[in-house]
Amino acid sequence: MNSLDTKTLREYDRNYVWHPFTQMKEWERDVPVVIVRGEGSYIIDSDGNRYLDGVAAIWTNIHGHCKREINEAIKSQVDLIEHSTLLGLANDKAAILAKRLVDIAPPGLCKVFYSDNGSTAVEIGVKMAFQYWQHRGRPEKTKFISFSNAYHGDTIGAVSVGGIDLFHGVFRPLLFPTIQAPAPYCYRCEFGDSDPENCRRHCLQELERLMAAHADEVAGLVIEPLVQGAGGMIVQPEGFVRAVRALCDRHGILMIADEVAVGFGRTGTMFACGREGVTPDIMALSKGITAGYLPLAATLATREVYDAFLGEYREMKTFFHGHTFTGNPIACAAALASLNLFKSERLLESLPPKIDYLSIRLQAVAQHPFVGNVRQCGMVAGIELVRNKETKEPFPWEERVGVRVCREALRHGLFLRPLGNVIVVFPPLSCTLEELKLLMDGIGKSIETVTGHPSA
């Protein structure tokens, strides 16, 4: 147990820690929960209170906290070597993991470039696509197509291909320009048509128009397949990803799939692209790759992309990019243990009844007078709260309704983290049906308390 009491830990946090995506003036007035350990689907604070982790340690946890098999894999690796560079050396765990990733990835992805977080995995993909066309004798292809409501991380390149002004607007002078296409947010369709099929068609028509106009200067398109995470858990209509792949092929544009949040079983299949039979040219992975244990990321590429970088030393076709902890053996050992658990615990096979149960509970939540929309893809969902259900008028930002619902949820033994007025449902994949019931019961009660209205 930690030797410091809760009061001291809170003081240290307030005095010395700067939290991400947090207004620190408010935080310093607050009474933070201090987590000291985890057990299965639960995190446990310094006073011994247990909270069901409803956001899977910000979308990373797969098998539950403090999983014995992953713990043991890490401990074993520590006794062998903590780190060795991939600059001029290979290491066993990185090599084995690369083979395992290629084996389960969409067919055609065959090379693995390691880094240490989702932002860098995406930024590597962007740089690969850019340099690919330089080597192919098409130096004019330097631009990228991004989507509205997109989030790909917080490094400058990843922010450049993002599309959330709330997060990215202040940094606009630092960013390279992109060509932004509409993404299907069917509940708030920018074409004024909330029917998913029509919304999909409108977005694809505009994307095709942009591609036709700019294909000669576009190197790649960056997409979060199936679900735009930080944009509000926005679920794309069926067939959208497949249609985007076809348009990229038609116009000679590399498709970069950001599966940082949706990879490793989250949508019900190992990778989101797999649900639509799509192989991107480049795919970025992180978050769930080590089941929430350690920072690790991978950018996978096809043979065609990889081959463009092959040449004699004097030609300087090398991909000049790298990270100090690239392919860290301890992180790779954790990832290998996680992949073993997918198989030994038949995790993907266990998901359908949980997905069905979550769907039933979400439809019930949707009847609440202040719930405008619910959306789900596999084991991820978003509950959008609105002031007026008929007009879809959102709650004003300053009312912090999503934050208040998540704070209320602590009283029901849940930890949640909202995206504005959207309540995120993102539990560990290993959670039980009983735990899902606890999660959805607590969310429902929290919404009722904060809005002052029972469910319809």
Summary of the structure (lengths in Angstrom):
residues: 456
radius of gyration: 22.1
end to end distance: 45.1
largest distance: 70.8
contacts: 1545
relative contact order: 0.15
helix: 43%
strand: 18%
